[in-house]
Amino acid sequence: MIEDIFLRVTAYDWLMLGLFLLILSQIAEHYYLAWLSLAVLCACLVKAFFPDISWQWQLISLGLSSFFLLALGFELRHRLNPKIVRKLKNPLKRSQKTEKG
């Protein structure tokens, strides 16, 4: 049953899912969804260039592109905003400040 669903997935389905996640990321203001939407768009490109690709390879390409794009996004976010890194390295300072005042 699940195989039947994945066998009917086209590049346009991946494109619609990617655009939906991109719009949702703008509404929810979470950058994680933006990177996931780019990963879905990568899966769309894979399906567009290789239309006879199996659904297993589509999911593998989605998983790999999700992993690498989320890692890239995490790294870029921390390079552009070094305050986040300081908070992550020393979370006790932040909690001590809130307890004092």
C-alpha positions in Angstrom: 0.0 0.0 0.0 2.7 2.5 0.9 4.7 1.4 -2.1 1.8 2.3 -4.3 1.8 5.8 -2.9 5.5 6.3 -3.5 5.4 4.8 -7.0 2.9 7.5 -8.1 5.1 10.4 -6.8 6.2 12.7 -9.5 8.6 15.6 -9.6 5.6 18.0 -9.4 4.6 16.3 -6.1 8.0 17.0 -4.7 7.9 20.5 -6.0 4.5 21.2 -4.3 5.8 19.7 -1.0 8.9 21.8 -1.2 7.0 25.0 -1.9 4.5 24.2 0.9 7.4 23.8 3.4 9.0 27.0 2.2 5.8 28.9 2.8 5.3 27.2 6.1 8.8 28.2 7.2 8.0 31.8 6.4 4.8 31.7 8.4 6.3 29.8 11.4 9.6 31.7 11.2 11.7 28.5 11.7 14.8 28.3 9.5 14.8 24.5 9.9 11.8 24.2 7.6 13.5 26.4 5.0 16.4 24.0 4.8 14.1 21.0 4.7 12.2 22.6 1.9 15.4 23.0 -0.1 16.1 19.3 0.6 12.7 18.4 -0.8 13.4 20.6 -3.9 16.7 18.6 -4.3 14.6 15.5 -4.3 12.4 17.1 -6.9 15.4 17.7 -9.1 16.6 14.1 -8.7 13.1 12.9 -9.8 13.0 15.4 -12.7 16.4 14.4 -14.1 15.9 10.6 -13.4 12.2 10.0 -13.9 12.6 6.2 -13.6 14.3 6.3 -10.2 12.9 4.0 -7.6 11.1 5.4 -4.5 13.9 4.1 -2.3 16.5 6.2 -4.0 14.2 9.2 -3.8 13.9 8.8 0.0 17.7 8.3 0.2 18.3 11.4 -1.7 15.8 13.3 0.5 17.5 12.0 3.6 21.0 12.8 2.5 20.1 16.3 1.3 18.2 17.0 4.5 21.1 16.0 6.6 23.7 18.0 4.7 21.5 21.1 4.3 20.4 21.1 7.9 24.1 20.8 8.9 25.0 23.6 6.5 22.2 25.8 7.9 23.2 25.2 11.5 26.8 26.1 10.7 25.8 29.2 8.8 23.5 30.4 11.5 26.2 30.0 14.2 28.8 31.8 12.0 26.5 34.7 11.3 25.3 35.0 15.0 28.1 34.3 17.4 25.9 35.1 20.4 24.1 31.8 19.9 27.4 29.9 20.2 28.2 31.6 23.5 24.8 30.7 24.9 25.3 27.1 23.9 28.8 26.9 25.3 27.9 28.4 28.6 24.2 27.9 29.4 24.8 28.4 33.1 25.7 32.0 32.8 22.3 32.7 31.2 20.4 30.9 34.0 22.4 32.6 36.7 21.5 36.0 35.3 17.8 35.2 35.2 17.9 34.0 38.9 19.6 37.2 40.1 17.4 39.7 38.4 
